[in-house]
């Protein structure tokens, strides 16, 4: 009997028998037949054996990099249950691509190696099996097609038997290069028969319509088993730090913590400190070369490697003696005349250290290249002092406040509080908070005053601050009430009435970037409220103008918002004239329920109504979307008044217009944030959705929309495409 793992048909005696136990001596040589023309069986045999050795070596290097001894690293490499694909409760496809999505250190790369080893075994016993190919995205220098053909040489012809491609760490070269590699890989898979690919990637990269499988974190039992396996305390996972407690569910960080525990090293409170501790331990292995020299070499290697997305010639890093010392730490690995990091997370760590000490490299001043450095920046901001962190965040915010905000959010874990820590004086805290608030509000200028953060002269309003141990009390003083106050005042009842926002709580003071995170949360909260209440001006584009005209027309004639009947033009004109006649001359706005409209807007509406410039059909103002066609809606659900096709068109039109309005709003008001926003960074796009509808006995059940974005060329226009189904789509959607 047999089963399939990742599209590779294997013996049903489990995948374990297949992977890790293959060597050059026991590879089965099938009956002699022609293999890719000139490629002979002996060469194929040796090349497959080499792929197996390289895969096993990567596993060993990975575990030695986190501080495990060579014996334990080899033991884990030979234990097929470590990283077994069976951990994933999902079926891998037998064709096309699938992305294995998991956090840094989740173990997805180890599972990918196990799948690669299984595909090597399959190719060793079946000349018609796809050619096994393993590529690390950060080291792809040229075209993916050329890289695949180079590895396949001597094994077989991709055009005849196809390939089984493992593409590891797609996100690591940065989003621009990653999407290029993804597109090239997809074309390669599609052009060859019997081909498929497993991609490992962290959350956040927009993958379009590529199917995804979420890689699971370890449960408590798995963490306990792994810790016991390497001789650490099984209770290590129950850390006082929330950040470390969460990290322990990821094998990489669990192993690092285990190594520190076995060395009786006190457990750090953050992931960055965890990496710093293991890096310090690794530097002690560098022999006769000083730690300072080795650390400088590792920093230089990290900067060169990230900037080039490839292995670095040893001659560019340092002397032969320095290279040997760097490799002795097991953090760096030499391959021929090049050197690289065995684990990219240490590459990012040492790059972050270099940035903290020397500032941003020149190439990072280009916003399009910031993505490749984001992990290094997160680690730097999470570990630096207030001064170095502030210089760094401020510099990034000047390039892209959106990317800067993402970095700060990742750098300060939520709810990771040290109750025993004490904040500095209220005045110093206030200065830090006010400085951070000034930088964030400059990124959303000119809305700082509208959101209640800046005075009429552009300066940040006063802050009322109180400090007690690790607890912060704060108030943001109304700009109009702060003109006679110092910039920082003590929190108390005498200023409470002047504040537009108040709060208190324990802050994550273990992280020097906590004031940046606090200020960012205030701006985000104010923005959310302003957008929800539609206080931010929407640009005058067709989609938004038609919606505004219809809403205003119904408000003027006092028609229920849920009533979409056409409004006769003469009734709308009469009601508009009557409204404007009774408004005093000094009134600037008029309210209809919760909605407030500028009087100037009402005048403009009336003028265009009289000139016939609104959406009019058969003498009536009409809704810019399909009308309910089943029955009067009254107080029923919106969807219940539509037949399936009209509901589909309604959803498609509404979402299509929403994309246009969203893009116009962000470009007009927050252009510096566009590239860092989830949808904004992916525009233009096609939103593909499936509307799942139940009728008859299920009429009470609301429809569900399952959708996913598909990237379009930069010169395209965003659209929505919706289909209807009466059951849930048989695939994963967002």
C-alpha positions in Angstrom: 0.0 0.0 0.0 1.0 3.6 -0.5 0.1 7.1 0.5 0.9 10.6 -0.7 2.7 13.4 1.1 3.1 16.6 -0.7 2.2 15.0 -4.0 5.0 12.4 -3.6 3.8 8.8 -3.6 5.6 6.9 -0.9 5.4 3.6 1.0 2.6 3.4 3.5 5.2 2.3 6.1 5.1 6.1 6.7 7.1 8.9 5.4 9.6 8.3 8.2 11.1 5.3 6.3 11.6 7.4 3.2 13.3 10.5 4.5 16.6 10.8 6.2 17.7 7.1 5.6 18.7 7.5 2.0 22.4 7.4 1.2 24.5 6.9 -1.8 25.0 3.2 -1.1 21.3 2.1 -0.8 19.6 4.3 -3.5 17.7 1.8 -5.7 18.8 1.9 -9.3 16.0 1.1 -11.5 16.4 -1.0 -14.7 18.6 0.7 -17.1 16.8 3.0 -19.4 17.6 6.3 -21.1 17.4 9.2 -18.6 17.4 12.6 -20.2 19.5 11.8 -23.2 23.1 11.9 -22.2 22.5 11.8 -18.4 23.5 8.3 -17.3 22.3 6.4 -14.3 25.5 6.7 -12.3 25.4 10.5 -12.7 21.8 10.6 -11.7 22.4 8.4 -8.7 25.2 10.7 -7.5 23.4 13.9 -8.1 20.3 12.7 -6.1 22.6 11.5 -3.3 24.3 14.9 -3.3 20.9 16.6 -3.0 20.2 14.4 0.0 23.5 15.3 1.6 22.9 19.0 1.1 19.4 18.8 2.6 20.7 17.0 5.7 23.6 19.4 6.0 21.1 22.3 6.0 19.2 20.7 8.9 22.3 20.1 10.9 23.5 23.7 10.3 20.2 25.1 11.3 20.2 23.3 14.7 23.9 24.0 15.4 23.2 27.7 14.7 20.8 27.8 17.7 23.5 26.4 19.9 22.9 22.7 19.9 25.9 20.4 19.9 26.8 18.5 16.7 25.7 15.2 18.2 22.2 16.4 19.0 21.9 18.3 15.7 22.7 15.1 13.8 20.2 13.1 16.0 17.4 15.6 15.2 18.3 15.5 11.5 18.1 11.7 11.5 14.8 11.7 13.4 12.1 11.8 10.8 9.4 12.7 13.3 11.0 16.1 13.8 9.3 18.4 11.4 7.2 15.6 10.0 4.6 16.7 7.4 2.0 14.8 9.3 1.8 17.7 11.8 -0.1 19.6 9.1 -3.8 18.7 9.1 -4.2 19.6 5.5 -3.8 17.8 2.2 -1.0 19.0 0.0 -1.9 19.5 -3.7 -0.6 17.1 -6.4 -0.3 19.9 -8.9 0.4 23.7 -8.9 1.6 25.7 -6.0 0.8 25.9 -2.3 2.2 28.2 0.3 3.1 26.9 3.8 2.5 30.0 5.9 4.1 30.3 9.4 6.0 32.7 11.7 9.7 33.0 11.9 11.0 29.8 13.6 7.7 27.9 13.3 9.4 24.8 11.7 8.0 25.2 8.2 11.5 25.1 6.7 12.3 21.8 8.4 9.0 20.3 7.1 9.9 21.6 3.7 13.2 19.8 3.9 11.4 16.5 4.9 9.2 16.9 1.8 12.3 17.5 -0.3 14.0 14.4 1.0 10.8 12.4 0.3 10.8 13.7 -3.3 14.5 12.6 -3.6 13.6 9.1 -2.6 10.7 9.1 -5.1 13.0 10.2 -7.9 15.6 7.6 -6.9 13.1 4.8 -7.5 11.0 6.2 -10.3 12.6 7.7 -13.4 9.3 9.3 -14.3 9.0 11.1 -10.9 9.3 14.9 -10.8 12.9 16.2 -10.3 13.4 17.3 -6.7 14.6 21.0 -6.5 15.2 23.0 -3.3 15.8 26.8 -3.7 16.3 29.4 -1.0 14.6 32.6 -2.1 17.3 34.8 -0.6 20.0 33.2 -2.7 18.3 33.2 -6.1 20.5 35.5 -8.1 19.2 35.0 -11.6 16.1 33.5 -13.2 14.2 30.8 -11.3 13.9 28.7 -14.6 17.7 28.8 -14.9 18.3 27.8 -11.2 15.9 24.8 -11.6 17.5 23.7 -14.8 21.0 23.9 -13.2 19.9 21.6 -10.4 18.1 19.3 -12.7 21.1 18.8 -15.0 22.2 15.2 -14.9 19.0 14.1 -13.1 16.4 14.6 -15.8 14.6 16.9 -18.2 12.0 19.2 -16.5 10.1 19.4 -19.8 9.5 15.7 -19.8 9.1 14.7 -16.1 8.4 18.0 -14.4 9.8 19.2 -11.0 8.9 19.1 -7.4 10.1 22.6 -6.3 10.6 23.6 -2.7 10.9 27.4 -2.5 12.0 28.3 1.0 11.7 31.7 2.7 9.9 33.5 -0.1 9.5 36.7 2.0 13.1 37.0 2.9 14.4 39.0 -0.1 11.7 41.7 0.5 8.3 42.0 -1.1 9.3 43.3 -4.5 11.8 40.6 -5.2 9.6 38.0 -3.5 6.7 38.7 -5.9 9.0 38.5 -8.8 10.3 35.1 -7.7 6.8 33.9 -7.0 5.7 34.9 -10.6 8.7 33.2 -12.1 8.2 30.0 -10.1 4.5 29.9 -11.0 5.4 30.2 -14.7 8.0 27.4 -14.4 5.5 25.1 -12.7 2.8 25.8 -15.3 5.1 25.2 -18.3 6.2 21.7 -17.2 4.1 18.6 -16.8 3.6 16.8 -13.5 5.1 19.8 -11.6 4.2 21.3 -8.3 5.7 23.5 -5.6 5.7 24.0 -1.9 6.5 27.6 -0.8 7.4 28.5 2.7 6.6 32.1 3.7 5.8 34.2 6.7 2.4 36.0 7.1 2.1 39.4 5.5 3.3 38.8 1.9 0.5 39.2 -0.6 0.3 35.9 -2.5 -2.6 36.6 -4.8 -4.6 33.4 -5.6 -1.9 31.0 -4.3 -3.5 28.4 -2.0 -2.3 28.6 1.6 -1.8 26.2 4.4 -1.2 27.7 7.8 1.7 26.0 9.6 0.6 25.2 13.2 2.4 26.3 16.3 3.4 23.6 18.8 1.0 22.8 21.5 2.1 22.5 25.1 2.7 18.8 24.9 4.9 19.2 21.8 6.9 22.0 23.5 7.4 19.9 26.6 8.6 17.0 24.4 11.0 19.1 22.5 12.5 20.7 25.6 12.9 17.3 27.3 14.5 15.9 24.1 17.4 18.4 24.3 17.8 18.1 28.1 16.1 21.4 29.2 13.5 21.9 31.9 10.0 20.9 30.6 8.5 23.8 32.6 10.6 26.3 30.6 7.6 27.2 28.4 5.8 28.8 31.3 7.8 32.0 31.2 7.0 35.2 33.2 7.4 37.1 29.9 4.4 36.9 27.6 6.7 37.5 24.6 8.9 34.5 25.5 5.9 32.4 26.5 4.4 32.9 23.0 7.8 32.3 21.4 8.2 29.0 23.1 5.5 27.6 20.8 7.9 28.1 17.9 10.6 25.4 17.7 13.4 27.8 16.9 12.9 29.9 20.0 12.1 26.9 22.2 15.5 25.4 21.2 17.3 28.6 21.9 15.7 28.9 25.3 16.5 25.3 26.0 20.2 25.8 25.2 20.3 28.8 27.5 18.6 26.8 30.2 21.1 24.0 30.0 23.8 26.6 30.4 22.1 28.1 33.5 21.7 31.4 31.7 18.9 33.6 33.0 15.9 33.6 30.6 15.6 37.0 28.8 12.2 38.8 28.5 12.1 39.4 24.7 12.8 37.5 21.5 15.5 40.0 20.6 17.2 39.5 23.9 16.9 35.7 23.4 18.8 36.0 20.1 21.4 38.3 21.7 22.0 35.8 24.5 22.6 32.9 22.0 24.7 35.1 19.7 26.9 36.0 22.7 27.3 32.3 23.5 28.2 31.6 19.9 30.9 34.3 19.9 32.7 32.5 22.7 33.5 29.7 20.2 35.4 31.9 17.9 38.9 30.9 19.1 41.8 33.2 19.0 40.0 36.0 17.1 38.5 38.6 19.4 34.7 38.7 19.9 34.7 42.3 18.7 36.4 41.3 15.4 34.1 38.4 14.8 31.0 40.5 15.7 32.1 43.1 13.2 32.6 40.4 10.6 29.1 39.0 11.2 27.6 42.5 11.0 29.3 43.2 7.7 28.2 39.8 6.3 24.6 40.5 7.3 24.6 43.9 5.6 26.1 42.6 2.4 23.9 39.5 2.3 20.6 41.4 2.8 21.5 44.1 0.3 22.5 41.7 -2.4 20.2 38.8 -1.7 22.9 36.2 -2.3 25.9 34.5 -0.7 28.9 36.8 -0.2 32.4 36.2 -1.5 34.7 35.5 1.5 37.2 38.0 0.3 34.7 40.8 0.8 34.1 40.0 4.4 37.6 39.6 5.8 40.7 37.5 6.1 40.9 33.7 6.1 41.4 33.7 9.8 38.3 35.9 10.4 36.2 33.7 8.1 37.3 30.5 10.1 36.4 32.2 13.3 33.0 33.3 12.0 32.2 29.8 10.9 33.4 28.4 14.2 30.4 30.2 15.8 28.1 28.0 13.6 26.2 31.2 12.8 27.9 31.6 9.4 28.4 28.8 6.9 31.0 28.7 4.2 30.2 27.2 0.8 33.2 27.1 -1.5 34.4 30.7 -1.8 31.2 32.2 -0.4 29.8 32.6 3.1 26.3 33.1 4.4 24.1 32.6 7.5 22.8 29.2 8.3 19.6 30.8 9.7 18.3 34.1 8.2 17.1 35.3 11.6 20.7 35.7 12.8 21.4 37.5 9.6 18.6 39.9 10.5 19.8 40.2 14.1 23.4 41.2 13.2 22.1 43.6 10.5 19.9 45.2 13.2 23.0 45.6 15.5 24.9 47.2 12.7 22.0 49.6 12.0 21.8 50.6 15.6 25.4 51.4 15.7 26.0 53.0 12.3 22.5 54.2 11.2 20.5 53.3 8.1 22.5 52.0 5.1 22.1 54.4 2.1 20.0 51.9 0.1 17.4 51.9 2.8 16.6 55.5 2.0 14.7 54.0 -1.0 11.3 53.0 0.3 11.0 50.2 -2.2 13.9 48.4 -0.6 12.9 48.8 3.0 10.9 45.6 3.0 14.0 43.3 2.9 15.3 45.1 6.0 12.1 45.0 8.0 13.0 42.1 10.3 16.4 43.7 11.0 14.7 47.0 11.9 12.2 45.2 14.1 15.0 43.5 16.1 17.0 46.8 16.3 14.0 48.8 17.5 13.1 46.1 20.1 16.6 46.1 21.6 18.0 49.6 21.2 18.1 52.4 23.7 15.5 55.2 23.6 18.0 57.5 21.8 19.1 54.9 19.2 15.6 53.6 18.7 14.1 57.1 18.3 16.7 58.1 15.7 15.9 55.0 13.8 12.1 55.2 13.9 12.2 58.9 13.1 14.5 58.2 10.1 12.2 55.5 8.8 9.1 57.5 9.4 10.6 60.2 7.2 10.7 57.7 4.4 7.5 55.8 5.1 5.5 56.4 8.2 3.4 53.3 7.3 6.5 51.0 7.4 7.7 52.7 10.5 4.4 52.1 12.3 4.5 48.4 11.3 8.0 48.1 12.7 7.1 49.7 16.0 4.0 47.5 16.3 6.1 44.3 15.9 8.8 45.6 18.2 6.7 46.1 21.3 4.6 43.0 22.0 1.2 43.7 23.5 0.6 42.8 27.1 4.3 42.1 27.8 4.5 44.0 31.1 7.2 43.9 33.8 5.3 44.8 36.9 8.6 45.2 38.8 9.9 47.9 36.4 9.7 51.6 37.3 9.2 54.4 34.8 11.3 57.5 34.8 9.9 60.8 35.9 6.6 62.1 34.5 8.4 65.0 32.8 10.8 62.7 31.0 8.0 60.2 30.0 6.0 63.2 28.8 8.8 64.4 26.6 9.3 61.0 25.0 5.6 60.6 24.4 5.2 64.1 23.0 8.2 63.6 20.7 6.8 60.3 19.3 3.3 61.9 18.9 4.9 64.8 16.9 6.6 62.3 14.5 3.4 60.3 13.9 1.2 63.3 13.4 3.6 64.7 10.8 3.1 61.5 8.8 -0.6 62.1 8.6 -0.4 65.9 8.1 -2.5 68.0 7.8 -4.9 66.0 9.9 -3.1 66.4 13.2 -5.3 69.3 14.3 -8.5 67.7 13.0 -7.7 64.6 15.2 -7.0 66.7 18.2 -3.2 66.4 18.5 -1.8 69.7 17.2 -2.4 73.4 18.0 -3.1 76.0 15.4 0.6 76.7 15.2 1.3 73.1 14.3 2.9 72.1 17.6 1.7 69.1 19.6 -0.8 69.8 22.3 0.1 69.5 26.0 0.1 66.1 27.7 -0.9 65.4 31.3 1.3 62.6 32.6 1.4 60.7 35.9 3.8 57.9 36.8 3.6 55.3 39.6 6.0 52.4 39.3 5.3 50.8 36.0 1.9 52.4 35.7 1.3 55.4 33.4 -1.6 57.8 33.7 -2.1 60.2 30.7 -4.4 62.8 29.2 -4.3 64.5 25.8 -5.2 68.1 26.4 -7.6 69.7 23.9 -5.4 71.9 21.6 -7.7 74.9 22.2 -7.4 74.5 26.0 -3.6 74.0 26.0 -2.4 77.5 24.9 -1.8 78.6 28.5 -0.3 75.3 29.7 3.3 73.9 29.6 3.9 71.1 27.1 4.0 68.6 30.0 1.8 68.9 33.0 1.2 66.5 35.9 -2.0 64.4 35.6 -4.6 65.5 38.1 -8.2 66.7 38.5 -7.2 70.3 37.7 -6.5 69.4 34.0 -8.9 66.5 33.6 -11.7 68.7 32.2 -9.3 70.0 29.6 -8.4 66.6 28.2 -10.1 65.1 25.1 -8.7 61.6 25.9 -7.7 60.0 29.2 -6.2 56.6 30.1 -4.0 54.7 32.5 -2.3 51.3 32.7 0.9 49.4 32.9 3.1 49.9 29.9 5.7 47.7 28.2 8.6 49.6 29.7 11.0 46.7 29.1 11.1 47.9 25.5 12.6 51.3 24.9 10.2 51.9 22.0 7.1 51.8 24.2 6.5 55.6 23.9 6.4 55.1 20.1 3.9 52.3 20.5 1.7 54.4 22.8 1.7 57.4 20.6 1.0 55.3 17.5 -2.0 53.7 19.3 -3.4 57.2 20.0 -3.1 58.2 16.4 -4.6 55.0 15.2 -7.6 55.2 17.5 -8.3 58.8 16.5 -8.0 57.9 12.8 -10.4 55.0 13.2 -13.0 57.2 14.9 -12.6 59.9 12.2 -13.0 57.5 9.4 -15.9 55.7 11.1 -17.8 59.0 11.5 -16.7 60.1 7.9 -14.9 63.2 9.2 -12.1 62.6 6.7 -12.9 64.2 3.3 -13.5 61.7 0.5 -12.2 62.9 -2.8 -14.7 63.9 -5.5 -14.7 60.8 -7.6 -17.6 59.3 -9.5 -18.2 56.3 -7.1 -18.2 58.4 -3.9 -20.2 61.3 -5.5 -23.1 59.0 -6.6 -23.3 57.5 -3.1 -23.2 61.0 -1.5 -25.9 62.4 -3.9 -28.3 59.5 -3.2 -27.8 59.6 0.6 -28.3 63.4 0.6 -31.4 63.2 -1.6 -33.1 60.7 0.7 -32.1 62.8 3.7 -33.6 66.0 2.2 -36.9 64.4 1.3 -37.0 62.5 4.6 -37.0 59.1 3.0 -36.0 56.2 5.2 -32.4 55.2 4.6 -33.6 51.6 4.0 -36.1 52.7 1.4 -34.5 52.8 -2.1 -37.5 53.8 -4.1 -36.7 56.4 -6.9 -37.4 60.0 -5.9 -39.2 62.2 -8.4 -37.0 65.1 -9.4 -39.7 67.8 -8.8 -40.1 66.6 -5.2 -36.4 66.6 -4.6 -36.1 70.2 -6.1 -39.0 71.4 -4.0 -37.6 69.9 -0.8 -34.1 71.2 -1.4 -35.3 74.8 -2.1 -37.5 74.6 1.0 -34.5 73.5 3.1 -32.2 76.2 1.9 -34.8 79.0 2.3 -35.3 78.3 6.0 -31.6 78.1 6.8 -30.1 81.2 8.5 -27.3 82.9 6.5 -24.6 82.2 9.1 -25.3 78.4 9.3 -22.4 76.4 7.8 -23.8 72.8 8.3 -27.0 71.0 8.5 -27.7 67.7 10.2 -30.0 64.8 9.3 -29.9 62.4 12.2 -26.3 61.4 12.8 -25.1 62.7 9.4 -23.9 66.3 9.0 -23.5 68.0 5.7 -21.9 71.3 4.8 -24.5 73.9 3.6 -22.2 74.5 0.6 -22.6 70.8 -0.3 -26.4 71.1 -0.2 -26.2 74.2 -2.5 -24.0 72.3 -4.9 -26.4 69.4 -4.8 -29.4 71.7 -5.6 -27.6 73.3 -8.5 -26.6 70.0 -10.1 -30.1 68.7 -9.6 -31.6 71.6 -11.5 -29.1 71.1 -14.3 -29.9 67.4 -14.6 -26.3 66.4 -13.6 -27.3 63.7 -11.1 -28.2 60.1 -11.7 -31.7 60.4 -13.1 -33.9 57.9 -14.8 -37.5 58.5 -16.1 -37.8 61.7 -14.2 -36.5 60.3 -10.9 -33.3 60.3 -8.9 -32.3 56.7 -8.6 -30.0 54.7 -6.4 -26.5 54.0 -7.9 -26.9 50.3 -7.0 -29.5 47.6 -8.0 -32.9 48.0 -6.4 -34.5 45.3 -4.2 -36.6 43.1 -6.5 -38.4 40.7 -4.2 -40.4 42.8 -1.8 -40.4 46.0 0.2 -37.7 45.9 2.7 -39.1 47.8 5.6 -37.2 46.6 8.7 -36.0 43.3 7.2 -32.4 42.5 6.2 -30.9 44.2 3.2 -30.1 41.0 1.4 -33.6 39.5 1.9 -35.0 41.9 -0.7 -32.9 40.6 -3.6 -32.9 37.7 -6.0 -29.6 35.9 -6.3 -28.4 37.6 -9.4 -29.3 41.1 -8.3 -27.7 40.5 -4.9 -24.5 39.3 -6.7 -24.5 42.5 -8.8 -25.1 44.6 -5.7 -22.2 43.1 -3.8 -19.9 43.3 -6.9 -20.8 47.0 -7.5 -20.4 48.0 -3.8 -17.1 46.2 -3.3 -15.8 47.6 -6.7 -16.7 51.1 -5.7 -15.3 50.6 -2.2 -11.9 49.8 -3.7 -11.9 53.0 -5.8 -13.1 55.1 -2.9 -10.5 53.5 -0.5 -7.6 54.2 -2.9 -8.7 57.8 -3.6 -9.2 58.5 0.1 -5.8 57.2 1.1 -4.0 58.8 -1.8 -5.6 62.2 -1.1 -5.3 62.2 2.7 -2.5 59.7 3.7 -0.3 59.1 0.7 2.7 58.2 2.8 0.7 55.3 4.4 -0.6 53.7 1.2 2.3 51.2 0.6 2.1 49.9 4.1 -1.6 49.4 4.3 -2.9 45.9 3.8 -5.1 46.5 0.7 -3.3 49.8 -0.2 0.0 48.0 -0.6 -1.6 45.5 -3.0 -3.5 48.0 -5.3 -4.5 47.7 -8.0 -6.2 44.4 -7.5 -9.1 42.2 -8.5 -11.2 41.1 -5.6 -12.5 37.6 -6.4 -15.4 36.5 -4.2 -17.9 33.8 -3.8 -21.3 34.7 -2.3 -22.7 31.7 -0.5 -26.5 32.0 -0.3 -29.1 29.9 1.4 -32.8 30.1 0.3 -36.0 28.3 1.2 -35.8 26.8 4.7 -32.5 28.6 5.2 -33.9 32.0 4.2 -33.1 33.3 7.7 -29.4 32.7 7.3 -27.5 35.7 5.9 -25.3 35.2 2.9 -21.5 34.8 3.4 -18.9 36.4 1.2 -15.6 34.6 0.8 -13.0 36.7 -1.0 -9.4 36.9 -1.9 -7.4 39.6 -3.7 -5.6 39.0 -7.0 -2.8 41.4 -7.9 -3.0 43.2 -11.2 -0.5 45.1 -13.3 0.3 48.6 -12.0 -1.6 50.3 -14.9 -4.8 48.3 -14.3 -8.0 49.5 -12.5 -9.2 47.7 -9.3 -12.4 45.7 -9.8 -14.5 43.1 -7.9 -15.7 39.9 -9.5 -18.4 38.0 -7.5 -19.9 34.6 -8.2 -22.8 32.8 -6.4 -22.8 29.4 -4.7 -25.2 27.6 -2.6 -22.5 25.9 -0.5 -19.1 26.8 0.9 -16.2 26.8 -1.6 -14.0 23.8 -1.2 -10.8 25.7 -0.6 -9.3 28.3 1.7 -10.3 31.9 1.3 -9.6 35.0 3.3 
